[in-house]
């Protein structure tokens, strides 16, 4: 009897202990469980990519068309840069505009002050360069040839004024479009950055054959900005000879020829060149994107061409 009682008590104790252990384990697990707060996973991509939409315009066949892009594209996408001419940059928010233009100029800096590069490039190579970069490079080409032919010293004129006036002429003729063409009423074609007329192209070849000038070009050459700016410098020098170093008269003659330079058309042309000289070449009240690229271009010129000492006068030719 005693043995059975002891066995029953032992079994009861074991079962009771097991039940208590299970309940205790469950209680411990329930009260010791760590309740973690719900946390939204961080968007790591947003830390590195700014893909918020930005509304801009792009150039399409000479016209501005609306376009939606992102800030990152504006800061670092060469194909997008190629679509954007300077007027398209004007409406981009200022910090983003400056960051994008800085990146663009840094990317193409090797083309801005490098005659060796320019000498190797043709019209199709320049077609692939964004328009804001071309405006800087082409103005630098004008300055190079004005210095090469010593237009100022040779004609007893301030070098800076002559070089800047030549740049204003080129801008007035073509808006710095190296493929510019204009068909006159008589069917002849003016072409290139300097809009060389058929008369000027033929005459330059004749002068070269006579040994009066050091270069001659085919018609196709005038679409090459490196050669077209050389033509403009040579032609202005010839006009200054005809005008007896009178720069305003030579400017008139660039459009009208020396015989009709003083007529009303010549007067209006001189006024147009003067306006472009003040606004764009001397950067007075220029559009914001042009103004920013002009300033950055000057900084690059001073850094990359430290020997260039060309003063910028506040006004150009203003009378005879």
RAHUKA-V722617 format. One record per backbone hydrogen bond with DSSP energy under -0.5 kcal/mol. NH is the residue of the N-H (numbers start at 0). CO is the residue of the C=O. E is the energy in kcal/mol with one decimal. If there is no record, write none. Layout:
NH;CO;E + NH;CO;E
//
This chain:
4;0;-2.3 + 5;1;-2.6 + 6;2;-2.4 + 7;3;-2.5 + 8;4;-2.8 + 9;5;-2.4 + 10;6;-2.4 + 11;7;-2.8 + 12;8;-2.6 + 13;9;-2.4 + 14;10;-2.5 + 15;11;-3.0 + 16;12;-2.8 + 17;13;-2.4 + 18;14;-2.6 + 19;15;-2.6 + 20;16;-2.6 + 21;17;-2.5 + 22;18;-2.6 + 23;19;-2.8 + 24;20;-2.5 + 25;21;-2.3 + 26;22;-2.7 + 27;23;-2.6 + 28;24;-2.5 + 29;25;-2.6 + 30;26;-2.5 + 31;27;-1.8 + 32;28;-0.8 + 34;32;-0.6 + 35;33;-0.9 + 38;36;-0.5 + 43;41;-1.4 + 45;42;-0.7 + 46;42;-0.5 + 46;43;-1.1 + 47;43;-0.5 + 47;44;-1.5 + 48;44;-2.4 + 50;48;-0.9 + 53;68;-2.9 + 55;53;-0.6 + 55;66;-3.0 + 57;64;-2.6 + 58;82;-3.7 + 59;62;-3.7 + 62;59;-1.2 + 64;57;-2.8 + 66;55;-2.5 + 68;53;-2.8 + 70;51;-0.7 + 71;49;-1.6 + 73;69;-2.0 + 74;70;-2.0 + 75;71;-1.2 + 76;72;-1.7 + 77;75;-0.6 + 79;76;-0.8 + 80;76;-2.2 + 81;77;-2.3 + 82;78;-0.8 + 82;79;-0.9 + 83;79;-0.8 + 83;80;-0.9 + 84;82;-0.6 + 87;84;-1.3 + 88;84;-0.9 + 88;85;-1.1 + 89;85;-0.8 + 89;86;-0.6 + 91;88;-1.3 + 96;92;-3.3 + 97;93;-2.7 + 98;94;-2.1 + 99;95;-2.6 + 100;96;-2.7 + 101;97;-2.4 + 102;98;-2.0 + 103;99;-2.3 + 104;100;-2.7 + 105;101;-2.3 + 106;102;-2.3 + 107;103;-1.8 + 108;105;-0.9 + 110;107;-2.3 + 111;108;-1.6 + 112;108;-0.7 + 116;113;-0.5 + 117;113;-2.3 + 118;114;-2.3 + 119;115;-0.8 + 119;116;-1.0 + 120;116;-0.8 + 120;117;-0.7 + 125;121;-1.8 + 126;122;-1.7 + 127;123;-0.8 + 127;124;-0.7 + 128;125;-1.6 + 131;83;-0.5 + 132;129;-0.7 + 133;129;-1.8 + 134;130;-2.0 + 135;131;-1.1 + 136;132;-2.6 + 137;133;-3.0 + 138;134;-1.3 + 139;135;-1.9 + 140;136;-2.0 + 141;137;-2.0 + 142;138;-2.1 + 143;139;-2.4 + 144;140;-2.5 + 145;141;-2.4 + 146;142;-1.9 + 147;143;-2.9 + 148;144;-2.5 + 149;146;-0.9 + 150;145;-2.2 + 153;149;-2.5 + 154;150;-1.0 + 154;151;-0.9 + 155;152;-1.1 + 156;151;-2.7 + 161;157;-2.1 + 162;158;-2.6 + 163;159;-2.5 + 164;160;-2.5 + 165;161;-2.4 + 166;162;-2.0 + 167;163;-2.1 + 168;164;-2.2 + 169;165;-2.5 + 170;166;-2.4 + 171;167;-2.4 + 172;168;-2.3 + 173;169;-2.3 + 174;170;-2.4 + 175;169;-0.6 + 176;173;-1.0 + 177;175;-0.7 + 179;176;-1.8 + 181;189;-2.4 + 183;181;-0.6 + 183;187;-3.1 + 186;183;-2.0 + 189;181;-2.9 + 190;195;-1.5 + 191;179;-2.3 + 192;221;-0.6 + 194;191;-1.6 + 195;190;-2.2 + 200;196;-2.4 + 201;197;-2.3 + 202;198;-2.9 + 203;199;-2.4 + 204;200;-1.6 + 205;201;-2.1 + 206;202;-2.6 + 207;203;-2.2 + 208;204;-2.2 + 209;205;-1.6 + 210;207;-1.3 + 211;206;-2.8 + 212;206;-0.8 + 221;217;-0.7 + 221;218;-1.2 + 222;219;-1.7 + 223;220;-1.8 + 224;222;-0.7 + 226;223;-0.7 + 227;223;-3.0 + 228;224;-2.3 + 229;225;-0.8 + 230;226;-2.5 + 231;227;-2.1 + 232;228;-1.9 + 233;229;-2.4 + 234;230;-3.2 + 235;231;-2.3 + 236;232;-1.9 + 237;233;-2.1 + 238;234;-2.3 + 239;235;-2.4 + 240;236;-1.8 + 241;237;-2.0 + 242;238;-2.4 + 243;240;-1.1 + 244;239;-3.4 + 245;242;-0.9 + 246;244;-1.0 + 249;245;-2.3 + 250;246;-2.4 + 251;247;-2.2 + 252;248;-2.3 + 253;249;-1.5 + 254;250;-0.8 + 254;251;-1.1 + 255;251;-2.1 + 256;252;-2.4 + 259;256;-0.6 + 260;257;-0.7 + 262;259;-1.7 + 266;262;-2.2 + 267;263;-2.4 + 268;264;-2.3 + 269;265;-2.3 + 270;266;-2.1 + 271;267;-2.2 + 272;268;-2.5 + 273;269;-2.3 + 274;270;-2.1 + 275;271;-2.4 + 276;272;-2.5 + 277;273;-2.4 + 278;274;-2.7 + 279;275;-2.1 + 280;275;-1.8 + 281;276;-2.3 + 283;277;-1.4 + 284;282;-0.6 + 290;286;-2.8 + 291;287;-2.3 + 292;288;-2.4 + 293;289;-2.8 + 294;290;-2.2 + 295;291;-2.5 + 296;292;-2.6 + 297;293;-2.0 + 298;294;-2.0 + 299;295;-2.4 + 300;296;-2.4 + 301;297;-2.6 + 302;298;-1.9 + 303;299;-3.2 + 304;300;-2.9 + 307;304;-1.9 + 308;306;-0.8 + 309;307;-0.6 + 310;308;-0.6 + 312;310;-0.7
//
